[in-house]
């Protein structure tokens, strides 16, 4: 299995639709591929993106449902361990024509697998196969955004949050045009590829590597799929009725927190260098000022901090696992907005 290497690229992204804010692009991968002779594994592609500080969203297909997705779970855990702050997962649906029961069983299997790895249930999905998209009589409980596979889009059409478009990687100019048009409409642009399609010398790999270079050169900004969708649909974002924010007239008590958001995945006994210690200390100050007793703000995620996190999660109707994942982090960061 080859180590991912970048093909030579020379094209530069020169558009900025909403200057000085960089145009937004989303890297998504379908399925988890193990790789092989001349084929890159999903793990290797994500490792390469993470080395460039690029978020990647992987839509997971359950290849061994009779064994509770054990094979995919093992590979997904390895991918997540590369960088929990950059790696996120969504559910890959079954093809059109499957029953609601089959689709729901598939959704639950993959959702539970992702929950076991990340501590959070996924709220994003991707459709499967040609002409895939929303199907009459079929629904996916808990899914807030679904990535489609259609690459045709114009500024005249309104986005459907349950069937968002993607750019095809058929040419660099087409991809650049897609990003530019989407961002002119104040929307992000999601690319769609399988890791085993990124063969050295192929056009898809050249486009993929060109976009990575554009992000590294600060010509584009990369977002994970969920964050991008939340931004794209911020005018009418889906609301979780179980989460109750503080009353708008309540004075925010978090004197030490408001200028320092939590941006990392944090959990019991984790260590992540100086920045991780700083983030845990900020978390502890936040919890202490809410009266949850996280202990000294020493940057050590010990048992007192975990219990305080669980208390915060219970009070906000979150999964009480003591882990600062994407959902818990979002509630914390929004607490005093």
C-alpha positions as a Markdown table, in Angstrom:
| # | Residue | x | y | z |
|---|---|---|---|---|
| 1 | Unk | 0.0 | 0.0 | 0.0 |
| 2 | Unk | 1.6 | 3.3 | -1.1 |
| 3 | Unk | 2.2 | 6.3 | 1.2 |
| 4 | Unk | 0.2 | 9.3 | -0.1 |
| 5 | Unk | 2.4 | 11.6 | -2.2 |
| 6 | Unk | 1.3 | 14.8 | -3.9 |
| 7 | Unk | 1.2 | 15.0 | -7.7 |
| 8 | Unk | 2.8 | 18.2 | -9.2 |
| 9 | Unk | 0.3 | 21.0 | -9.4 |
| 10 | Unk | 0.7 | 24.5 | -10.8 |
| 11 | Unk | -2.9 | 26.0 | -10.9 |
| 12 | Unk | -3.8 | 28.6 | -8.3 |
| 13 | Unk | -7.2 | 29.5 | -6.9 |
| 14 | Unk | -7.4 | 33.3 | -7.5 |
| 15 | Unk | -11.1 | 34.0 | -6.6 |
| 16 | Unk | -12.2 | 35.5 | -3.3 |
| 17 | Unk | -16.0 | 35.8 | -3.4 |
| 18 | Unk | -16.5 | 37.5 | -0.1 |
| 19 | Unk | -13.1 | 39.3 | 0.5 |
| 20 | Unk | -11.4 | 39.4 | 3.0 |
| 21 | Unk | -13.0 | 36.0 | 4.0 |
| 22 | Unk | -11.5 | 33.1 | 2.1 |
| 23 | Unk | -13.8 | 30.9 | 0.0 |
| 24 | Unk | -15.0 | 27.8 | 1.8 |
| 25 | Unk | -14.3 | 24.2 | 0.6 |
| 26 | Unk | -15.2 | 20.9 | 2.3 |
| 27 | Unk | -13.3 | 17.6 | 1.9 |
| 28 | Unk | -15.5 | 14.6 | 2.1 |
| 29 | Unk | -14.7 | 10.9 | 1.4 |
| 30 | Unk | -17.1 | 8.1 | 0.8 |
| 31 | Unk | -16.6 | 4.7 | 2.4 |
| 32 | Unk | -13.5 | 3.5 | 4.2 |
| 33 | Unk | -11.1 | 1.8 | 1.8 |
| 34 | Unk | -8.3 | -0.4 | 2.9 |
| 35 | Unk | -6.1 | 0.4 | -0.1 |
| 36 | Unk | -3.8 | -2.0 | -2.0 |
| 37 | Unk | -1.4 | -2.2 | -4.8 |
| 38 | Unk | -1.4 | 1.3 | -6.4 |
| 39 | Unk | -4.4 | 2.3 | -4.3 |
| 40 | Unk | -4.4 | 4.7 | -1.4 |
| 41 | Unk | -6.2 | 3.7 | 1.8 |
| 42 | Unk | -8.7 | 6.1 | 3.4 |
| 43 | Unk | -6.4 | 6.2 | 6.4 |
| 44 | Unk | -3.5 | 7.3 | 4.3 |
| 45 | Unk | -5.5 | 10.0 | 2.5 |
| 46 | Unk | -6.8 | 11.4 | 5.8 |
| 47 | Unk | -3.4 | 11.3 | 7.3 |
| 48 | Unk | -2.1 | 13.4 | 4.5 |
| 49 | Unk | -5.0 | 15.9 | 4.9 |
| 50 | Unk | -4.5 | 16.1 | 8.6 |
| 51 | Unk | -0.8 | 16.8 | 8.1 |
| 52 | Unk | -2.0 | 19.9 | 6.2 |
| 53 | Unk | -4.4 | 20.8 | 9.0 |
| 54 | Unk | -7.4 | 20.1 | 6.7 |
| 55 | Unk | -10.7 | 18.7 | 8.2 |
| 56 | Unk | -12.1 | 15.6 | 6.5 |
| 57 | Unk | -15.5 | 14.1 | 6.8 |
| 58 | Unk | -15.9 | 10.4 | 6.0 |
| 59 | Unk | -19.3 | 8.9 | 5.2 |
| 60 | Unk | -19.1 | 5.4 | 6.5 |
| 61 | Unk | -20.7 | 2.4 | 4.9 |
| 62 | Unk | -21.3 | -0.8 | 6.9 |
| 63 | Unk | -19.6 | -3.6 | 5.0 |
| 64 | Unk | -20.2 | -6.3 | 7.6 |
| 65 | Unk | -23.6 | -5.6 | 9.2 |
| 66 | Unk | -23.9 | -9.2 | 10.5 |
| 67 | Unk | -20.8 | -8.5 | 12.6 |
| 68 | Unk | -22.1 | -5.1 | 13.8 |
| 69 | Unk | -19.7 | -3.2 | 11.4 |
| 70 | Unk | -16.7 | -4.5 | 13.3 |
| 71 | Unk | -14.3 | -4.1 | 10.3 |
| 72 | Unk | -15.4 | -0.6 | 9.5 |
| 73 | Unk | -15.3 | 0.3 | 13.2 |
| 74 | Unk | -11.7 | -0.8 | 13.5 |
| 75 | Unk | -10.6 | 1.3 | 10.5 |
| 76 | Unk | -12.7 | 4.2 | 11.6 |
| 77 | Unk | -11.1 | 4.2 | 15.0 |
| 78 | Unk | -7.6 | 4.3 | 13.5 |
| 79 | Unk | -8.7 | 7.2 | 11.2 |
| 80 | Unk | -10.2 | 9.1 | 14.2 |
| 81 | Unk | -7.1 | 8.6 | 16.2 |
| 82 | Unk | -5.1 | 10.5 | 13.6 |
| 83 | Unk | -6.7 | 13.8 | 14.8 |
| 84 | Unk | -10.1 | 13.9 | 16.6 |
| 85 | Unk | -10.2 | 17.6 | 15.9 |
| 86 | Unk | -10.0 | 17.2 | 12.1 |
| 87 | Unk | -11.8 | 13.9 | 11.5 |
| 88 | Unk | -15.6 | 13.6 | 11.5 |
| 89 | Unk | -18.0 | 10.9 | 10.4 |
| 90 | Unk | -21.3 | 10.6 | 8.7 |
| 91 | Unk | -23.6 | 7.8 | 7.7 |
| 92 | Unk | -23.6 | 6.3 | 4.2 |
| 93 | Unk | -27.2 | 5.2 | 3.4 |
| 94 | Unk | -28.2 | 2.1 | 1.5 |
| 95 | Unk | -29.1 | 2.4 | -2.2 |
| 96 | Unk | -32.5 | 3.6 | -3.4 |
| 97 | Unk | -35.2 | 0.9 | -3.3 |
| 98 | Unk | -34.4 | -0.4 | 0.1 |
| 99 | Unk | -37.2 | -0.4 | 2.7 |
| 100 | Unk | -37.6 | 2.0 | 5.6 |
| 101 | Unk | -36.7 | -0.9 | 7.9 |
| 102 | Unk | -33.5 | -1.7 | 6.1 |
| 103 | Unk | -32.5 | 1.9 | 5.9 |
| 104 | Unk | -33.2 | 2.5 | 9.6 |
| 105 | Unk | -31.3 | -0.6 | 10.6 |
| 106 | Unk | -28.3 | 0.5 | 8.6 |
| 107 | Unk | -28.5 | 4.0 | 10.1 |
| 108 | Unk | -28.6 | 2.6 | 13.6 |
| 109 | Unk | -25.7 | 0.3 | 13.0 |
| 110 | Unk | -23.5 | 3.0 | 11.7 |
| 111 | Unk | -24.7 | 5.6 | 14.1 |
| 112 | Unk | -23.9 | 3.4 | 17.1 |
| 113 | Unk | -20.5 | 2.6 | 15.6 |
| 114 | Unk | -19.7 | 6.3 | 15.2 |
| 115 | Unk | -21.0 | 7.0 | 18.7 |
| 116 | Unk | -18.7 | 4.4 | 20.2 |
| 117 | Unk | -15.7 | 6.0 | 18.6 |
| 118 | Unk | -16.4 | 9.8 | 18.9 |
| 119 | Unk | -18.8 | 9.9 | 21.8 |
| 120 | Unk | -21.4 | 11.7 | 19.6 |
| 121 | Unk | -24.2 | 10.5 | 17.4 |
| 122 | Unk | -23.8 | 11.7 | 13.8 |
| 123 | Unk | -26.3 | 14.1 | 12.3 |
| 124 | Unk | -25.0 | 14.0 | 8.7 |
| 125 | Unk | -25.4 | 11.4 | 6.0 |
| 126 | Unk | -24.6 | 10.8 | 2.3 |
| 127 | Unk | -26.8 | 9.1 | -0.3 |
| 128 | Unk | -25.7 | 6.0 | -2.2 |
| 129 | Unk | -25.6 | 5.4 | -5.9 |
| 130 | Unk | -26.6 | 6.9 | -9.2 |
| 131 | Unk | -29.6 | 9.3 | -9.1 |
| 132 | Unk | -29.4 | 9.0 | -5.3 |
| 133 | Unk | -31.2 | 11.5 | -3.1 |
| 134 | Unk | -34.3 | 11.9 | -0.9 |
| 135 | Unk | -36.8 | 9.1 | -1.6 |
| 136 | Unk | -40.6 | 9.2 | -1.0 |
| 137 | Unk | -41.6 | 7.4 | 2.1 |
| 138 | Unk | -38.0 | 7.1 | 3.4 |
| 139 | Unk | -36.7 | 9.1 | 6.3 |
| 140 | Unk | -33.5 | 9.1 | 8.4 |
| 141 | Unk | -34.1 | 9.9 | 12.1 |
| 142 | Unk | -31.7 | 12.4 | 13.6 |
| 143 | Unk | -30.1 | 13.4 | 10.3 |
| 144 | Unk | -29.9 | 17.2 | 9.9 |
| 145 | Unk | -27.9 | 17.4 | 6.7 |
| 146 | Unk | -27.5 | 15.0 | 3.8 |
| 147 | Unk | -24.9 | 15.3 | 1.1 |
| 148 | Unk | -26.1 | 14.3 | -2.3 |
| 149 | Unk | -24.0 | 13.2 | -5.3 |
| 150 | Unk | -25.4 | 15.6 | -7.9 |
| 151 | Unk | -22.7 | 18.0 | -9.2 |
| 152 | Unk | -25.0 | 20.3 | -11.2 |
| 153 | Unk | -25.7 | 23.5 | -9.4 |
| 154 | Unk | -26.6 | 27.1 | -10.3 |
| 155 | Unk | -27.1 | 30.2 | -8.2 |
| 156 | Unk | -30.8 | 30.2 | -9.3 |
| 157 | Unk | -31.6 | 27.1 | -7.3 |
| 158 | Unk | -32.1 | 27.0 | -3.5 |
| 159 | Unk | -30.1 | 24.4 | -1.5 |
| 160 | Unk | -32.0 | 21.5 | 0.1 |
| 161 | Unk | -30.3 | 20.7 | 3.4 |
| 162 | Unk | -31.2 | 17.0 | 2.9 |
| 163 | Unk | -29.7 | 16.9 | -0.6 |
| 164 | Unk | -26.7 | 19.3 | -0.8 |
| 165 | Unk | -24.7 | 19.3 | -4.1 |
| 166 | Unk | -21.1 | 18.3 | -4.6 |
| 167 | Unk | -18.4 | 19.3 | -7.0 |
| 168 | Unk | -17.1 | 16.6 | -9.3 |
| 169 | Unk | -13.3 | 16.3 | -9.7 |
| 170 | Unk | -13.3 | 16.2 | -13.5 |
| 171 | Unk | -11.2 | 19.3 | -14.1 |
| 172 | Unk | -9.4 | 21.9 | -12.1 |
| 173 | Unk | -11.2 | 24.8 | -13.9 |
| 174 | Unk | -14.6 | 23.2 | -13.3 |
| 175 | Unk | -13.9 | 22.7 | -9.6 |
| 176 | Unk | -12.6 | 26.3 | -9.3 |
| 177 | Unk | -15.7 | 27.6 | -11.0 |
| 178 | Unk | -18.0 | 25.5 | -8.7 |
| 179 | Unk | -16.2 | 26.9 | -5.6 |
| 180 | Unk | -16.4 | 30.4 | -6.9 |
| 181 | Unk | -20.1 | 30.3 | -7.8 |
| 182 | Unk | -21.0 | 28.6 | -4.5 |
| 183 | Unk | -19.1 | 31.1 | -2.4 |
| 184 | Unk | -20.5 | 34.1 | -4.4 |
| 185 | Unk | -23.9 | 32.8 | -3.1 |
| 186 | Unk | -22.3 | 32.7 | 0.4 |
| 187 | Unk | -22.3 | 28.9 | 0.4 |
| 188 | Unk | -19.6 | 26.3 | 0.9 |
| 189 | Unk | -18.4 | 23.9 | -1.8 |
| 190 | Unk | -18.2 | 20.2 | -1.0 |
| 191 | Unk | -16.0 | 17.9 | -3.0 |
| 192 | Unk | -16.8 | 14.2 | -3.2 |
| 193 | Unk | -14.3 | 11.3 | -3.9 |
| 194 | Unk | -13.4 | 7.8 | -2.8 |
| 195 | Unk | -9.8 | 7.5 | -1.6 |
| 196 | Unk | -9.2 | 4.6 | -4.0 |
| 197 | Unk | -10.0 | 6.9 | -6.9 |
| 198 | Unk | -7.0 | 9.1 | -6.1 |
| 199 | Unk | -4.6 | 7.1 | -8.3 |
| 200 | Unk | -1.3 | 8.8 | -9.0 |
| 201 | Unk | -1.5 | 10.7 | -12.3 |
| 202 | Unk | -5.3 | 10.7 | -12.5 |
| 203 | Unk | -7.3 | 13.9 | -13.0 |
| 204 | Unk | -9.2 | 13.4 | -9.8 |
| 205 | Unk | -6.0 | 13.2 | -7.8 |
| 206 | Unk | -4.6 | 16.3 | -9.6 |
| 207 | Unk | -7.7 | 18.3 | -8.7 |
| 208 | Unk | -7.7 | 16.9 | -5.1 |
| 209 | Unk | -4.0 | 17.9 | -4.7 |
| 210 | Unk | -4.6 | 21.3 | -6.3 |
| 211 | Unk | -7.3 | 22.0 | -3.7 |
| 212 | Unk | -5.1 | 20.9 | -0.9 |
| 213 | Unk | -2.4 | 23.2 | -2.1 |
| 214 | Unk | -4.9 | 26.1 | -2.3 |
| 215 | Unk | -5.8 | 25.5 | 1.3 |
| 216 | Unk | -2.2 | 25.2 | 2.4 |
| 217 | Unk | -1.4 | 28.5 | 0.5 |
| 218 | Unk | -4.4 | 30.2 | 2.3 |
| 219 | Unk | -6.2 | 30.7 | -1.0 |
| 220 | Unk | -9.1 | 28.6 | 0.4 |
| 221 | Unk | -10.4 | 27.8 | 3.8 |
| 222 | Unk | -11.3 | 24.2 | 4.6 |
| 223 | Unk | -14.3 | 23.3 | 6.9 |
| 224 | Unk | -15.7 | 20.0 | 8.0 |
| 225 | Unk | -19.1 | 19.1 | 6.4 |
| 226 | Unk | -21.3 | 19.8 | 9.5 |
| 227 | Unk | -19.7 | 23.1 | 10.3 |
| 228 | Unk | -20.1 | 24.2 | 6.6 |
| 229 | Unk | -23.7 | 23.2 | 6.5 |
| 230 | Unk | -24.5 | 25.0 | 9.7 |
| 231 | Unk | -23.0 | 28.1 | 8.2 |
| 232 | Unk | -24.8 | 27.6 | 4.9 |
| 233 | Unk | -28.1 | 27.2 | 6.5 |
| 234 | Unk | -27.6 | 29.7 | 9.4 |
| 235 | Unk | -30.7 | 31.7 | 8.4 |
| 236 | Unk | -32.8 | 28.7 | 9.5 |
| 237 | Unk | -30.6 | 26.1 | 11.2 |
| 238 | Unk | -32.2 | 23.0 | 12.6 |
| 239 | Unk | -33.0 | 23.4 | 16.3 |
| 240 | Unk | -32.6 | 20.7 | 18.9 |
| 241 | Unk | -35.6 | 21.1 | 21.2 |
| 242 | Unk | -33.8 | 19.3 | 23.9 |
| 243 | Unk | -31.1 | 22.0 | 24.3 |
| 244 | Unk | -32.1 | 25.1 | 26.2 |
| 245 | Unk | -29.7 | 28.0 | 26.0 |
| 246 | Unk | -29.4 | 30.5 | 28.9 |
| 247 | Unk | -32.1 | 33.2 | 28.9 |
| 248 | Unk | -31.1 | 36.2 | 26.7 |
| 249 | Unk | -31.3 | 38.6 | 29.6 |
| 250 | Unk | -29.1 | 36.4 | 31.9 |
| 251 | Unk | -25.7 | 38.0 | 32.6 |
| 252 | Unk | -23.0 | 35.7 | 31.4 |
| 253 | Unk | -20.8 | 34.6 | 34.4 |
| 254 | Unk | -17.9 | 33.2 | 32.4 |
| 255 | Unk | -15.4 | 36.0 | 32.8 |
| 256 | Unk | -12.4 | 33.8 | 31.9 |
| 257 | Unk | -13.9 | 32.0 | 29.0 |
| 258 | Unk | -15.5 | 34.4 | 26.6 |
| 259 | Unk | -12.4 | 35.2 | 24.6 |
| 260 | Unk | -11.1 | 31.6 | 24.4 |
| 261 | Unk | -13.3 | 29.0 | 22.7 |
| 262 | Unk | -12.9 | 25.3 | 23.1 |
| 263 | Unk | -11.7 | 24.0 | 19.7 |
| 264 | Unk | -10.2 | 20.6 | 20.6 |
| 265 | Unk | -11.5 | 17.1 | 21.3 |
| 266 | Unk | -10.9 | 16.6 | 25.0 |
| 267 | Unk | -11.4 | 13.6 | 27.3 |
| 268 | Unk | -10.3 | 12.0 | 30.5 |
| 269 | Unk | -6.5 | 11.5 | 30.9 |
| 270 | Unk | -5.9 | 12.9 | 27.4 |
| 271 | Unk | -2.7 | 14.7 | 26.6 |
| 272 | Unk | -2.3 | 17.1 | 23.7 |
| 273 | Unk | 0.8 | 19.3 | 24.3 |
| 274 | Unk | 0.8 | 22.8 | 25.6 |
| 275 | Unk | -2.3 | 23.8 | 23.6 |
| 276 | Unk | -4.2 | 20.9 | 25.0 |
| 277 | Unk | -3.3 | 21.8 | 28.6 |
| 278 | Unk | -4.5 | 25.4 | 27.9 |
| 279 | Unk | -7.8 | 24.2 | 26.4 |
| 280 | Unk | -8.5 | 21.9 | 29.4 |
| 281 | Unk | -7.7 | 24.8 | 31.8 |
| 282 | Unk | -10.2 | 27.0 | 29.9 |
| 283 | Unk | -12.7 | 24.2 | 30.2 |
| 284 | Unk | -12.1 | 23.8 | 33.9 |
| 285 | Unk | -12.6 | 27.6 | 34.4 |
| 286 | Unk | -15.9 | 27.4 | 32.4 |
| 287 | Unk | -17.2 | 24.5 | 34.5 |
| 288 | Unk | -16.1 | 26.0 | 37.8 |
| 289 | Unk | -17.8 | 29.3 | 37.1 |
| 290 | Unk | -21.0 | 27.3 | 36.5 |
| 291 | Unk | -20.5 | 25.8 | 40.0 |
| 292 | Unk | -19.8 | 22.3 | 38.6 |
| 293 | Unk | -16.6 | 21.6 | 40.6 |
| 294 | Unk | -14.0 | 20.7 | 38.0 |
| 295 | Unk | -11.2 | 21.3 | 40.5 |
| 296 | Unk | -8.1 | 23.4 | 40.0 |
| 297 | Unk | -7.7 | 24.9 | 36.5 |
| 298 | Unk | -4.4 | 23.0 | 36.0 |
| 299 | Unk | -5.0 | 21.7 | 32.5 |
| 300 | Unk | -5.2 | 18.1 | 33.6 |
| 301 | Unk | -8.4 | 16.3 | 32.5 |
| 302 | Unk | -8.9 | 14.2 | 35.6 |
| 303 | Unk | -11.8 | 12.5 | 37.3 |
| 304 | Unk | -13.2 | 15.8 | 38.8 |
| 305 | Unk | -13.2 | 17.4 | 35.4 |
| 306 | Unk | -14.9 | 14.4 | 33.8 |
| 307 | Unk | -17.6 | 14.4 | 36.5 |
| 308 | Unk | -18.1 | 18.2 | 35.9 |
| 309 | Unk | -18.4 | 17.6 | 32.2 |
| 310 | Unk | -21.0 | 14.9 | 32.8 |
| 311 | Unk | -23.0 | 17.3 | 35.0 |
| 312 | Unk | -22.9 | 19.9 | 32.3 |
| 313 | Unk | -24.0 | 17.4 | 29.6 |
| 314 | Unk | -26.9 | 16.2 | 31.8 |
| 315 | Unk | -28.1 | 19.7 | 32.4 |
| 316 | Unk | -28.1 | 20.3 | 28.6 |
| 317 | Unk | -29.6 | 17.0 | 27.6 |
| 318 | Unk | -26.4 | 15.9 | 25.9 |
| 319 | Unk | -25.0 | 12.3 | 25.9 |
| 320 | Unk | -23.4 | 12.1 | 29.4 |
| 321 | Unk | -20.1 | 10.5 | 28.5 |
| 322 | Unk | -17.7 | 13.1 | 30.0 |
| 323 | Unk | -16.1 | 13.7 | 26.6 |
| 324 | Unk | -15.8 | 17.2 | 25.0 |
| 325 | Unk | -16.8 | 16.3 | 21.5 |
| 326 | Unk | -18.4 | 18.3 | 18.7 |
| 327 | Unk | -21.9 | 18.6 | 20.2 |
| 328 | Unk | -20.7 | 19.4 | 23.8 |
| 329 | Unk | -18.1 | 21.8 | 22.5 |
| 330 | Unk | -20.8 | 23.6 | 20.4 |
| 331 | Unk | -23.0 | 24.2 | 23.4 |
| 332 | Unk | -20.1 | 25.4 | 25.5 |
| 333 | Unk | -19.0 | 27.9 | 22.8 |
| 334 | Unk | -22.5 | 29.2 | 22.3 |
| 335 | Unk | -23.3 | 29.5 | 26.0 |
| 336 | Unk | -22.3 | 33.2 | 26.2 |
| 337 | Unk | -22.7 | 34.3 | 22.6 |
